[in-house]
């Protein structure tokens, strides 16, 4: 027999569980010798807690679990992982956590083991990440050298600290209601964040409800919320990390403000030579803290998510160049008004995205790769582009075409490096001025200019297949 619960009953049950989770705490002292003598307690889990982590970490995990009214309250944390999109990253641990643990001391040991072990694995994974910085290192902000003659006075750049300050204020506050948080994030910059993070290649799209709820848990003092932040130090859209590093992030904003003029001059000088000489725009670079993209651009908002970099300024500043170059692309764009068949437009849209990210990645790539990694990415992108051609032009399958395009784009995917290599070929054979002149005209012109550069070179291998080349030459 299947028992169905009404939505109202289920919601009441969740509220009751959360309420129970913030009830009276239980005192529990970890004594390995006494635990070994008690066969009713989980021996394997207790031994791991005794042998594998520091006394401080073990005691912290036990203290946080014991603060709950009962260990079974931690089953609710599986829902938190679904909320912030991190469930698929450590599914096997959360599946274990979803099983009701024993009551009393046995349950405290069992849950403390699961929580501490997952935390240990996540921190190890975070520390091994060579792309992004796991912790602040106390580095000084130093602006790289640049040619001041390259600065375009008609490009006016400045920093927008408002989103970052709003997030720090919310996460650092004692308590903020859903309504209060909703009011604070009712800004154009957050609307653009949500729009960008709703693109099809995001497995868990960002919504206003998801954003606000994660912020609520990040600033909460409820025992279950505190335990989840401890267990998943990069959880809640990375707001758990921001909570742990509030003082460092606040200092960083002060340092960026102090160096704002010199940094924006550096960015200007880097992007101007690769944009038309008559380019003119005024734009702010917005600072955020959120996961799923280290930098992004949507309409008039170019953003950097500082949580990915901490004080790694040698990476932050070039990333600002990459994202601001996107703003320059948008500022000079000439809209394509040609009406095409749906299948053709689908491929042209992918070409445009490859063009935008490829040229920006030539200015500065989304991640540093070895030569071998770079060549592998280019080879993969070539195969994806061929497959995309097959499922748009040869035999249209919208769903498969979208999946292939997402694979090429998602997370600084292979299309970024393929486009960067195409850009390099254009600059090498036709010059920077030629590249700058075609930026307003979009992906079709970019691809055709690439083919022109390959032909002029005489020795450069065409990265495009014969079928794709023929199709591009037929486009207007």
Secondary structure, DSSP 8 states (H G I E B T S, - for coil): ------HHHHHHHHHHHHHHHTS--------HHHHHT-TTS-HHHHHHHHHSS-HHHHHHHHHHHHTSS-GGGGGGHHHHHHHHT-GGGGHHHHHHHHS---SHHHHHHHHHHHHHHHHHHHHHHHHH-SSS-SS------------GGG--TTEEEEEE-HHHHHHHHHHHSS---HHHHHHHT-SHHHHHHHHHTTSTT-SS---HHHHHHHHHHHT---HHHHHHHHH-TT-TTTHHHHHHTHHHHHHHHHHHHHTHHHHHHHHHHHHHTTS-TT--EEEEEEEE--SS-SEEEETTEEEEEGGGTTT-HHHHHHHHHHHHHHHHHHHH---------HHHHHHHHHHHHHHHHHHHHHHS-SS---HHHHHHHHHHHHHHHHHHHIIIIIS--HHHHHHHHHHHHTTT-HHHHHHHHHHHHHHHHH-HHHHHHHGGGHHHHHHHHHHHHHHHHSSS---S-HHHHHHHHH--
